Amino acid sequence: MKIKDLRILSSEELIQKEKSFKKDIFDLNYQRKMGVVEKPAHFRELKRNIAKIFTILKERELENERNGKEAE
């Protein structure tokens, strides 16, 4: 996914996506143990998507903290 597509989503939707991606990684790991992974590069893509989600959530958290301090 592109980062601009992820930025549109709410924080709750991002957390749901993250859980979905982690489940996909778990399933791919199971397939890897069985020896039938069709797209090994999909691991990297999922991990990068999770990292993008964490980055967006952290940016939002920092922005909220910054706005809270400015209001005081």
C-alpha positions in Angstrom: 0.0 0.0 0.0 1.1 3.5 -0.6 1.6 5.7 2.4 -0.8 8.3 1.1 -3.6 5.7 1.1 -2.8 4.7 4.7 -2.8 8.4 5.8 -6.4 8.7 4.8 -7.5 5.9 7.2 -8.4 6.6 10.8 -6.2 5.3 13.7 -8.7 2.5 14.4 -8.7 1.4 10.8 -4.9 1.4 10.8 -4.8 -0.8 13.8 -7.2 -3.2 12.1 -5.0 -3.2 9.0 -1.9 -3.9 11.1 -3.6 -6.9 12.8 -4.6 -8.2 9.3 -1.1 -7.8 8.0 0.3 -9.7 11.0 -2.1 -12.5 10.5 -1.0 -12.7 6.8 2.6 -12.9 7.9 1.7 -15.7 10.3 -0.1 -17.6 7.5 2.9 -17.1 5.2 5.2 -18.4 7.8 3.1 -21.5 8.1 3.2 -21.9 4.3 7.0 -21.4 4.4 7.3 -24.3 6.9 5.2 -26.4 4.6 7.3 -25.4 1.7 4.6 -23.9 -0.5 5.1 -20.1 -0.4 4.1 -18.7 -3.8 5.5 -15.1 -3.4 8.4 -14.9 -0.9 8.6 -11.2 -1.6 5.2 -10.7 0.0 6.9 -11.1 3.4 8.9 -7.9 2.8 5.9 -6.0 1.5 3.8 -6.9 4.6 6.6 -6.0 7.0 7.0 -2.6 5.3 3.3 -1.9 5.4 3.3 -2.6 9.1 6.2 -0.2 9.5 4.4 2.4 7.6 1.3 2.0 9.8 3.5 2.3 13.0 5.1 5.5 11.5 1.8 7.1 10.8 0.4 6.3 14.3 3.5 7.6 15.9 3.3 10.8 13.9 -0.3 11.3 14.9 0.6 10.7 18.6 3.4 13.3 18.5 1.2 15.8 16.7 -1.5 15.4 19.4 1.1 15.9 22.1 2.5 19.0 20.4 -0.9 20.5 20.0 -1.8 19.8 23.6 1.3 21.6 24.8 0.7 24.6 22.6 -2.9 24.9 24.0 -1.6 25.2 27.6 
